[in-house]
Amino acid sequence: MEAANRGAREAGGRSVGCNIRLPMEQKPNAYVDRTVELDHFFVRKVMLFKYSYAFVILPGGFGTMDEFFEALTLIQTGKIHNFPVIVMGNEYWASLRELTARMLGAGTISPQDLSLLHYTDSVDEVIDIISVETERFNLKRHPSPRRILRERKLSLSNVHLLNGH
């Protein structure tokens, strides 16, 4: 998440970090403008998925894999729609490509499941994929607030905070 927050800051935007309270090691990174502190991983995932328009997966560990596969499962089962999943780092993720080919051969995933993933090493390609996909599916720039999440309707000053414009 630090890379995304840093990119937003360097581009002149603002970013919000969803941080998990853990007994050790976890603290907000230096590039977030606002932090939402959470106690549970599942709540963090709900917040991340609700406010996402695409998923860009960079090399990472178990937490990355958890959120990556949760996103794929939600898309595969139709719980969330029209979200591109872009996997950056072809060399790092080569064994994942082998695993998904094995899964396809075993019949545990379908050929259309493979089309959910876009592999690349190019930042320009990531930007192109996100631009085309969000335009093609007419994704909302700002999801509707949900009372269950205690969200309020955004004012114009808050919109600036969320999208950097």
C-alpha positions in Angstrom: 0.0 0.0 0.0 2.9 2.3 0.6 3.6 2.5 -3.2 0.0 3.6 -4.0 0.0 6.2 -1.2 3.4 7.5 -2.3 2.3 7.7 -5.9 -0.8 9.7 -4.9 1.3 12.1 -2.9 4.0 12.5 -5.6 1.2 13.2 -8.2 -0.2 15.9 -6.0 -3.2 13.9 -4.7 -4.2 12.8 -1.3 -4.6 9.2 0.0 -6.4 7.4 2.7 -4.8 4.4 4.4 -6.8 1.5 6.0 -4.5 0.3 8.8 -5.0 -2.8 10.9 -4.2 -2.5 14.6 -1.7 -5.3 15.4 0.4 -6.0 18.5 3.6 -5.5 16.5 4.9 -4.3 13.2 1.8 -2.6 11.6 1.7 1.1 11.5 0.4 3.6 8.9 3.0 4.4 6.3 4.5 7.9 6.0 2.6 8.7 2.7 -1.0 8.6 3.9 -2.9 11.9 4.5 -5.7 10.3 6.5 -5.7 6.9 8.3 -8.7 4.7 9.1 -7.7 2.4 12.0 -9.4 -1.0 11.9 -9.4 -4.0 14.2 -10.2 -6.8 11.7 -8.8 -7.8 8.3 -12.2 -8.5 6.9 -13.3 -5.0 7.6 -10.2 -3.6 5.9 -11.0 -5.8 2.8 -14.6 -4.5 2.7 -13.3 -0.9 2.7 -10.6 -1.5 0.1 -13.0 -3.3 -2.2 -15.8 -0.8 -1.8 -13.6 2.1 -2.9 -11.6 0.4 -5.6 -12.0 0.7 -9.3 -9.2 -1.7 -10.3 -6.8 -4.0 -8.5 -3.1 -3.7 -9.2 -1.2 -6.6 -7.6 2.5 -6.0 -7.0 4.9 -8.6 -5.6 4.1 -9.2 -2.0 3.5 -11.8 0.7 0.6 -13.5 2.4 -1.4 -10.4 2.9 -1.1 -9.5 -0.8 -2.1 -13.1 -1.7 -5.1 -13.0 0.7 -6.5 -9.7 -0.8 -5.6 -10.8 -4.4 -7.5 -14.1 -4.2 -10.4 -12.6 -2.3 -10.8 -10.0 -5.1 -10.6 -12.8 -7.8 -13.2 -14.9 -5.9 -15.6 -12.0 -5.6 -15.2 -11.2 -9.3 -15.5 -14.9 -10.3 -18.6 -15.4 -8.3 -20.3 -12.2 -9.5 -20.2 -10.4 -6.1 -18.3 -7.5 -7.6 -18.3 -6.6 -11.3 -16.1 -5.2 -14.0 -12.9 -4.7 -12.0 -9.7 -5.2 -13.9 -7.1 -7.2 -12.0 -3.6 -6.3 -13.1 -0.7 -8.4 -12.0 2.6 -6.5 -12.2 5.9 -8.3 -12.2 5.9 -11.1 -14.7 9.0 -12.8 -13.3 7.8 -12.7 -9.7 4.3 -14.1 -10.7 5.6 -16.7 -13.2 4.8 -19.6 -10.8 1.2 -18.2 -10.4 0.7 -18.5 -14.2 1.9 -22.1 -14.0 -0.5 -22.8 -11.1 -3.5 -21.3 -12.9 -2.7 -23.4 -16.0 -2.6 -26.4 -13.7 -5.9 -25.4 -12.1 -7.4 -25.0 -15.6 -6.2 -28.4 -16.6 -7.7 -29.9 -13.4 -11.0 -28.2 -14.1 -11.0 -26.2 -10.9 -11.2 -22.9 -12.8 -12.7 -22.1 -16.2 -11.0 -20.5 -19.2 -12.9 -17.3 -18.6 -11.4 -17.1 -15.1 -8.0 -16.7 -16.7 -9.3 -13.7 -18.6 -9.8 -11.9 -15.3 -6.0 -11.5 -15.0 -3.9 -9.0 -16.9 -0.1 -9.6 -16.5 2.3 -6.8 -17.3 5.6 -5.1 -16.3 4.5 -1.8 -17.9 3.1 1.1 -15.9 1.8 2.6 -19.1 -0.1 -0.6 -19.8 -1.6 -0.6 -16.3 -2.9 3.0 -16.9 -4.3 1.9 -20.3 -6.1 -1.1 -18.9 -7.6 0.8 -16.0 -8.7 3.6 -18.4 -10.3 1.3 -20.9 -12.0 -0.9 -18.4 -13.4 1.9 -16.3 -14.7 3.6 -19.4 -16.1 0.4 -20.9 -18.1 -0.6 -17.8 -19.1 3.0 -16.8 -17.8 2.6 -13.2 -19.0 5.2 -10.7 -16.3 7.5 -9.6 -17.8 7.6 -6.1 -19.8 4.6 -4.7 -23.0 5.4 -2.9 -22.7 5.7 0.9 -23.9 2.8 2.9 -25.5 3.4 6.3 -24.3 0.0 7.6 -20.7 1.3 7.2 -21.7 4.6 8.9 -20.8 6.5 5.8 -22.2 9.9 4.9 -22.8 11.6 1.6 -19.7 13.3 0.3 -19.5 17.0 0.2 -17.4 18.6 -2.6 -14.5 19.3 -0.2 -14.4 15.5 0.6 -14.4 14.6 -3.1 -11.2 16.4 -3.5 -9.7 14.4 -0.6 -10.7 11.1 -2.1 -9.8 11.5 -5.8 -7.0 14.1 -5.8 -8.8 16.5 -8.1 
